[in-house]
Amino acid sequence: MLSLLIISLHASFDSDGREIFSCYSYNTVAEYRPNIKQLQILLVSSNNSDCQIFPAGVNINVTIGSVDFVTAVPPPNIPPYSYTISNFGYLNTSVLVIEGFSLPDDGTGTGDEISIDYLLIEVYSYAEITRIEILEMQTIISSLSECFNSNMPVTLTQTQFTINMTATGLCRIQISSLNSLHITINGNSYSFDMTNTMLQNLAATYAQNKFFSLKLTPPGVNPLAFSTLQHSWDATGYLITISGGIETRIELQFSSVKYTSIAGFYSLSFMALNDGEFAFITLPIIAKVYQLSLTMATTGRSYNNMIFRFQVTVNGQTRTFDYRGLKYNIQINRFFFACSDMPSNEQDACAAFYKLVQVSNNVYVTCSGLFYANDTLIGAQHDVILYYKQQWERTYFIIKDEQTCLHLESSTSFTFDPKTQTTFNISISKKINSTSYGSNGTFIFNSYYNNEEQICFTNSTLQKLIETEYFATLIVTQGTNTFQNLFWGVKNGNMKKNSLATFVVLGVGCGGAVIYALSGFVRFQKQLYAMKRKKTV
């Protein structure tokens, strides 16, 4: 693919330094990417032990040579590109990247760039230098289909659609001249120009390889235009950029189309992490559940299986967690997925993803309720839910005789002042039966907290509540600083943690592939029918 390069080393060094020869092999190549103004020198070490003398801090000079210098009028002025590397290593530095690299025109008035006949690369420190002459160079145009990562879902509501995209940075020259966005959904076309603040943000910060969530509301949209009862979707889109009078079209490849039918479906919904588990809380509004059931009834078909699908995206990576059942049960509203419960070949990847979510400030979480009549989708509810970043990596109760202790392990960002009073607000939801939790009250304790891993309280009521399975919300306040942790499980004298996974169906997927670990179905076949008959709202 790459042209053969001839490398030679100069025999003189006009300083008191020492020139070192044969540091790099004939396989060293250069790649020029004009559409992102970037030059890459792909170094291939010759494993010359003499070259390991270079320190971590070196200077780089890149000089361009061209026969066009002879005929160009006036001759192009191309000064050497110079910069410094502070982490150079002869054996492990394999790429030199020059940003903002561009070639002048050839002086003929045609706008053509000069051709490059050689590059002189000089790597030098205070006392050493090595030179590389590259006599040919490969020009590469990055594909406009690689402007964004492949995971680009579109979410539809009744009046709005959201495009989630992660920039690769490969098209920063084009995106900096962004002009408009065009979307077509089931034959309906919508256009947005640069008066849209979200497009302005995309153009201004694309080069930072950021995650973008474009929330777009077309004017005059029929609330029924984005009905969720259609099984097949046709969605396409593209960006238009204009630079120097030249229009460029960048196609958007949507990975999926998701949908939501009822706004405000949940009174509360969020995801949290604790002790190696992903927790998803979805507390629906009864009237909205009833509305969804009536909407599905208009299809004339009854669903016989459903999926609660949670998708977590961070840094362009997505994992999917599925809960499956035969019928919807409103009391199942807390879902726990532990990496340790995954198949053995998935546990390491799940744990790595868990750690990635922990340290990221840009986590995107969605929850989808999908209802099927056999293999046909007849109803759906889709929502973006919040992610609560935990203050402590691991939180649980420990029972010690008459005391109940909070275990708070690995505080992430704040050091508490032991001289300032700290308030611990604990809300307990205790497990009522195999499928439901009920609120059992709030407990407030004040203490001078010195960042210990354990802080203990004496309260017999609290201790009795947590002796069986529970779910807890912890809000810690010191001065103007407030932190929230969600946790579950208790350790007693035997140090065995209670499990909440007995009624959870686990599923994990990456890149669209879903692996299901099915542990059981919850069968509540008469519930929605009974709701309709009673006309409960």
C-alpha positions in Angstrom: 0.0 0.0 0.0 2.8 2.4 0.9 5.5 3.5 -1.5 9.0 2.2 -1.1 11.1 4.8 0.8 14.9 5.3 0.5 16.5 6.4 3.7 20.0 7.9 3.9 21.9 9.7 6.7 24.0 12.8 6.4 27.7 12.3 7.2 28.2 15.7 8.9 26.8 17.4 11.9 27.4 21.1 12.2 27.7 21.2 16.0 29.6 19.7 18.8 27.0 16.9 19.0 27.5 13.4 17.8 25.6 12.0 14.8 24.3 8.5 15.2 23.7 6.5 12.1 21.2 3.7 11.1 18.6 4.3 13.8 15.6 3.5 11.5 15.0 1.0 8.8 14.0 1.3 5.2 10.4 0.5 6.2 10.0 3.9 7.8 7.2 5.8 5.9 5.5 9.1 5.8 1.7 9.8 5.4 0.2 13.1 4.5 -3.5 13.7 5.3 -4.4 17.0 3.6 -8.1 16.9 4.7 -7.1 17.2 8.4 -3.8 19.0 7.8 -1.7 16.3 9.4 1.7 14.7 8.6 2.6 11.4 10.2 6.1 9.8 10.2 5.7 6.1 10.9 9.1 5.2 12.4 10.4 1.6 12.2 13.3 1.1 14.6 16.4 -0.7 13.4 17.1 -1.8 17.0 20.4 -0.1 17.0 21.6 0.0 20.7 23.6 3.1 20.0 20.4 5.0 19.4 19.0 4.3 22.9 21.2 7.1 24.2 18.5 9.7 23.2 16.8 11.2 26.2 13.1 11.6 26.7 13.2 15.2 25.6 14.2 15.6 22.0 13.6 18.2 19.2 12.2 17.3 15.8 12.9 19.2 12.6 11.0 18.3 9.4 12.3 20.0 6.1 10.4 19.7 2.8 12.2 19.4 -0.5 10.7 19.7 -4.0 11.9 20.2 -7.6 9.1 22.7 -7.9 11.4 25.1 -6.1 13.1 25.6 -9.5 10.1 26.5 -11.6 7.7 28.1 -9.1 7.3 31.9 -9.4 7.8 33.1 -6.7 9.6 30.1 -5.1 7.5 28.8 -2.2 8.7 29.6 1.3 8.5 26.5 3.4 10.4 26.9 6.7 11.2 23.7 8.6 8.5 22.4 11.0 10.0 22.2 14.5 8.6 20.9 17.7 9.7 19.2 20.9 8.8 15.8 22.3 9.0 15.3 26.1 8.3 11.5 26.2 10.5 10.2 23.3 11.8 6.7 23.5 13.9 5.2 20.7 12.3 1.7 20.9 8.7 2.7 21.7 8.1 6.0 19.8 6.7 4.8 16.5 4.8 7.8 15.2 5.7 11.4 14.9 2.5 13.5 14.3 2.7 17.1 12.9 -0.6 18.9 13.2 -1.5 21.9 11.1 0.8 20.6 8.3 -0.2 21.9 4.8 1.6 22.6 1.5 1.7 25.9 -0.4 0.5 26.0 -4.0 3.0 25.5 -6.8 3.0 29.1 -8.0 1.2 28.5 -11.3 -2.1 30.0 -10.3 -4.0 26.7 -10.6 -4.3 26.1 -6.9 -2.4 22.9 -7.1 0.0 22.0 -4.2 3.7 21.5 -4.8 4.9 17.9 -5.0 7.2 16.6 -2.3 10.4 14.9 -3.5 11.9 14.3 -0.1 11.5 14.9 3.6 14.4 15.4 5.9 13.6 14.4 9.4 16.1 15.3 12.2 15.7 14.0 15.7 18.2 15.6 18.0 19.0 16.4 21.7 21.7 18.6 23.1 24.4 16.1 22.3 23.1 13.6 19.7 21.4 13.7 16.3 20.1 11.3 13.8 18.7 12.1 10.3 16.3 10.4 8.0 15.7 11.3 4.4 12.3 10.1 3.0 12.3 10.3 -0.8 8.7 9.6 -1.4 5.5 10.2 0.6 2.0 8.6 0.6 -1.0 11.0 0.5 -4.0 9.7 2.3 -7.5 11.2 2.3 -9.5 10.1 5.4 -12.9 8.7 4.4 -15.8 11.0 5.1 -17.7 7.8 6.3 -15.3 7.8 9.3 -16.2 11.2 10.7 -18.1 9.6 13.6 -18.0 6.3 15.4 -20.3 3.6 14.1 -22.6 3.6 17.1 -25.0 6.4 16.2 -28.6 5.8 17.5 -31.5 8.1 16.8 -34.2 8.4 19.5 -37.7 9.6 18.5 -40.2 11.2 20.8 -43.6 12.5 19.9 -42.2 15.9 18.8 -38.4 15.5 18.9 -35.6 13.4 17.7 -32.1 13.0 19.3 -29.0 11.9 17.4 -26.2 10.6 19.6 -22.8 10.6 17.9 -19.1 10.4 19.0 -16.6 12.3 16.8 -13.5 10.6 15.5 -11.7 13.9 14.7 -10.9 12.7 11.2 -13.0 15.3 9.5 -12.3 18.4 11.6 -11.4 20.5 8.5 -14.8 19.8 6.9 -16.9 20.0 10.1 -15.4 23.3 11.0 -17.2 24.6 7.9 -20.5 23.0 8.8 -23.5 24.5 7.0 -26.6 22.4 7.7 -28.1 19.1 8.8 -30.7 17.2 6.9 -32.8 14.2 8.3 -35.4 12.1 6.6 -37.6 9.8 8.7 -40.2 7.6 7.0 -40.3 10.0 4.0 -40.6 13.2 6.1 -37.6 15.5 5.6 -36.3 18.0 8.2 -33.5 20.5 7.8 -31.5 22.6 10.4 -29.1 25.4 9.6 -26.4 27.0 11.7 -28.8 29.1 13.7 -29.3 25.9 15.7 -27.1 26.1 18.8 -26.4 22.3 18.9 -25.0 22.4 15.3 -22.9 25.4 16.4 -21.5 23.4 19.3 -20.8 20.4 16.9 -18.8 22.6 14.5 -16.9 24.4 17.3 -15.8 21.3 19.4 -15.8 18.4 16.9 -12.0 18.3 16.8 -11.9 17.4 20.5 -13.3 13.9 19.7 -16.4 14.6 21.9 -19.7 12.8 22.4 -22.6 14.9 21.0 -26.3 14.5 21.8 -28.2 16.6 19.2 -31.7 17.2 20.4 -33.7 18.6 17.5 -37.3 19.8 17.4 -38.6 20.4 13.9 -41.1 23.2 13.7 -44.7 22.2 13.2 -44.2 18.5 13.7 -47.4 16.5 14.0 -47.3 14.8 17.5 -48.4 11.6 15.8 -45.7 11.7 13.2 -43.3 9.7 15.4 -45.8 7.0 16.4 -44.0 4.1 18.0 -46.3 1.4 16.7 -44.5 1.0 13.5 -42.1 -1.9 13.4 -39.9 -0.8 10.5 -38.1 2.6 10.3 -36.5 4.3 7.4 -34.2 7.0 8.8 -31.3 8.7 6.9 -29.3 11.9 7.4 -26.4 13.9 6.2 -24.4 17.0 7.0 -23.5 19.7 4.5 -20.2 21.6 4.8 -19.2 24.5 2.5 -15.6 25.7 2.2 -14.1 27.8 -0.5 -17.4 27.6 -2.4 -17.1 23.7 -2.5 -20.0 21.8 -0.9 -19.3 18.5 0.8 -21.9 16.0 1.9 -21.2 13.8 4.9 -23.5 10.8 5.2 -24.7 9.8 8.7 -24.9 6.1 9.2 -27.5 5.5 12.0 -26.9 2.3 13.9 -30.5 2.1 15.3 -33.7 4.0 15.7 -35.3 4.1 19.1 -38.5 5.6 20.2 -40.7 6.8 23.1 -44.4 7.0 22.9 -45.4 8.7 26.2 -43.6 11.7 27.7 -42.9 11.6 31.5 -43.5 7.9 31.7 -41.3 7.6 34.9 -41.6 9.5 38.1 -38.0 8.6 38.7 -35.4 6.7 36.6 -31.7 6.5 36.9 -28.6 4.2 36.9 -26.0 3.9 39.6 -22.9 1.7 40.3 -22.0 0.0 43.5 -19.7 -2.8 44.5 -19.4 -4.2 40.9 -23.1 -4.0 40.1 -25.1 -1.9 37.7 -28.4 -0.7 39.2 -31.2 0.6 37.1 -34.2 2.2 38.9 -37.4 2.8 36.9 -40.4 4.0 38.9 -43.3 4.4 36.4 -46.4 6.5 36.8 -49.5 4.3 37.0 -51.5 6.5 34.6 -48.8 6.3 32.0 -48.7 2.5 32.2 -52.4 2.5 31.7 -52.0 4.8 28.7 -49.4 2.6 27.2 -51.6 -0.5 27.5 -54.5 1.3 25.8 -52.3 2.4 23.0 -51.2 -1.2 22.4 -54.8 -2.4 22.6 -55.5 -0.3 19.4 -53.3 -2.7 17.4 -55.8 -5.5 18.0 -53.0 -7.8 19.1 -51.9 -9.0 22.6 -48.3 -9.1 23.5 -46.8 -12.3 24.9 -43.3 -11.3 25.8 -41.5 -8.1 26.7 -37.9 -6.8 27.2 -36.6 -4.1 29.5 -33.4 -3.1 27.7 -30.8 -0.8 29.3 -28.0 0.6 27.2 -25.0 2.4 28.7 -22.7 4.3 26.4 -19.3 5.9 27.3 -16.4 6.9 25.1 -18.1 5.3 22.1 -18.5 1.9 23.8 -21.9 0.5 24.5 -23.1 -2.4 26.7 -26.6 -3.7 26.8 -28.4 -5.3 29.8 -31.6 -7.1 29.2 -34.4 -8.2 31.5 -37.0 -10.4 29.8 -40.4 -11.5 30.9 -43.8 -12.7 29.6 -45.9 -9.9 31.1 -45.2 -6.4 32.4 -45.2 -6.2 36.2 -45.2 -2.6 37.5 -43.7 -3.8 40.8 -40.5 -4.9 39.1 -38.7 -1.5 38.9 -35.2 -2.1 40.3 -32.8 -4.1 38.1 -29.4 -5.2 39.3 -26.7 -6.6 37.0 -23.4 -7.8 38.5 -20.3 -8.5 36.4 -19.6 -11.5 38.6 -22.8 -13.1 37.5 -21.9 -12.8 33.8 -20.6 -15.8 31.8 -16.9 -16.3 32.5 -15.9 -15.1 29.1 -17.8 -11.8 29.6 -16.7 -11.0 33.2 -13.4 -9.2 32.4 -14.9 -7.1 29.6 -17.8 -6.2 31.9 -15.4 -5.2 34.8 -13.3 -3.1 32.4 -16.5 -1.3 31.2 -17.6 -0.8 34.8 -14.3 1.0 35.6 -14.6 3.1 32.5 -18.1 4.3 33.5 -16.8 5.0 37.0 -14.2 7.5 35.9 -16.1 9.1 33.0 -18.1 12.4 33.2 -20.0 11.6 30.0 -22.2 8.6 30.4 -25.3 8.2 28.4 -28.0 5.7 29.6 -31.3 4.7 27.9 -34.1 2.4 29.0 -36.4 0.7 26.5 -39.6 -1.2 27.2 -40.3 -3.4 24.1 -43.5 -5.4 23.8 -43.9 -8.2 21.2 -46.6 -10.4 19.8 -44.4 -13.3 19.0 -41.7 -11.6 16.9 -43.6 -8.5 16.0 -43.1 -5.3 17.9 -46.5 -3.8 18.8 -45.5 -1.2 21.4 -42.5 0.5 22.9 -41.5 3.0 25.5 -38.0 4.6 25.4 -36.4 7.1 27.7 -33.1 8.6 28.5 -32.4 8.1 32.2 -30.0 9.8 34.5 -26.6 8.4 35.7 -25.7 9.2 39.3 -22.0 9.1 39.8 -21.2 7.6 43.2 -19.1 9.4 45.8 -17.9 6.0 47.1 -17.0 3.1 45.0 -18.4 0.5 47.4 -21.2 1.1 50.0 -23.1 -1.3 52.2 -24.2 -1.9 55.8 -22.4 -4.0 58.4 -24.2 -5.2 61.5 -22.1 -5.2 64.6 -24.1 -6.3 67.6 -26.3 -3.3 68.5 -24.7 -1.0 66.0 -25.3 -0.6 62.3 -22.3 0.6 60.4 -22.0 2.2 57.0 -19.1 0.9 55.0 -17.9 3.7 52.7 -15.0 2.6 50.5 -12.8 4.6 48.0 -14.1 8.2 48.1 -13.7 9.6 44.6 -13.4 13.3 44.8 -13.9 15.0 48.1 -12.1 15.0 51.4 -14.4 15.6 54.3 -13.5 18.1 57.1 -13.5 16.2 60.4 -14.2 19.5 62.3 -17.4 20.2 60.3 -20.6 18.3 61.1 -21.7 15.9 58.4 -25.3 14.7 57.9 -26.1 11.2 56.8 -29.6 10.8 55.3 -30.6 7.2 54.7 -33.8 6.2 53.0 -34.6 2.5 53.1 -36.8 0.5 50.7 -37.3 -2.9 52.1 -38.1 -6.0 50.0 -41.8 -6.9 50.6 -41.9 -10.0 48.5 -40.1 -11.6 45.5 -41.1 -8.8 43.2 -41.6 -5.6 45.1 -40.1 -3.0 47.5 -41.8 -0.6 49.7 -40.6 2.6 51.3 -39.8 2.0 55.0 -38.8 5.5 56.1 -35.8 7.8 56.4 -33.1 7.9 59.0 -31.0 11.0 59.7 -27.7 10.9 61.6 -25.2 13.7 62.4 -21.6 13.0 63.0 -18.1 14.4 62.6 -16.8 12.3 59.7 -13.1 11.9 59.2 -13.1 9.9 55.9 -13.2 6.6 57.6 -14.3 3.5 55.8 -16.9 2.8 58.5 -19.2 5.0 60.5 -21.6 3.4 63.0 -25.0 4.3 64.4 -27.2 2.8 67.0 -30.8 2.4 65.8 -32.7 -0.8 66.3 -35.4 0.1 63.8 -32.8 0.6 61.0 -31.0 -2.6 61.9 -34.2 -4.7 61.7 -35.0 -3.2 58.3 -31.7 -4.2 56.7 -31.6 -7.7 58.1 -33.4 -8.8 55.0 -33.0 -7.5 51.4 -33.3 -3.8 50.9 -32.4 -0.9 48.7 -31.1 2.3 50.1 -30.4 5.9 49.1 -27.7 7.7 51.0 -27.4 11.5 50.9 -24.4 12.9 52.7 -24.2 16.6 53.3 -21.3 18.7 54.7 -21.7 22.4 54.4 -22.7 23.2 50.8 -21.4 19.9 49.5 -24.0 17.1 48.9 -23.2 13.6 47.7 -25.6 10.7 46.9 -24.9 7.0 46.8 -27.3 4.2 46.1 -26.6 0.8 47.6 -28.0 -2.6 48.5 -26.8 -5.6 50.5 -25.6 -6.2 54.0 -22.7 -8.0 55.6 -23.1 -9.7 59.0 -20.8 -11.6 61.2 -20.3 -14.2 58.5 -19.4 -11.4 56.0 -21.8 -12.8 53.5 -23.6 -10.3 51.3 -27.3 -10.6 50.6 -28.2 -11.0 47.0 -31.0 -9.2 45.1 -30.5 -11.1 41.9 -33.0 -13.9 42.5 -35.6 -12.3 40.3 -33.4 -10.6 37.8 -32.9 -11.9 34.2 -29.4 -10.9 33.2 -28.3 -9.9 29.7 -25.1 -8.2 28.5 -24.2 -7.2 25.0 -21.5 -5.2 23.3 -21.6 -3.8 19.7 -25.2 -4.9 19.2 -24.6 -8.5 20.2 -26.6 -9.5 23.3 -25.8 -12.5 25.5 -28.7 -13.6 27.6 -28.3 -15.4 30.9 -31.9 -16.3 31.6 -32.8 -17.1 35.2 -36.6 -17.1 35.1 -39.8 -15.3 34.0 -42.2 -13.3 36.1 -45.7 -14.3 35.2 -48.4 -11.7 35.9 -50.7 -12.3 32.9 -53.8 -10.7 34.4 -52.4 -7.4 35.6 -52.9 -5.0 32.7 -56.2 -6.6 31.8 -57.4 -6.0 35.4 -56.2 -2.4 35.2 -58.3 -1.8 32.1 -61.4 -3.3 33.7 -61.1 -1.2 36.8 -60.1 1.8 34.7 -57.4 2.6 37.2 -55.5 5.8 36.5 
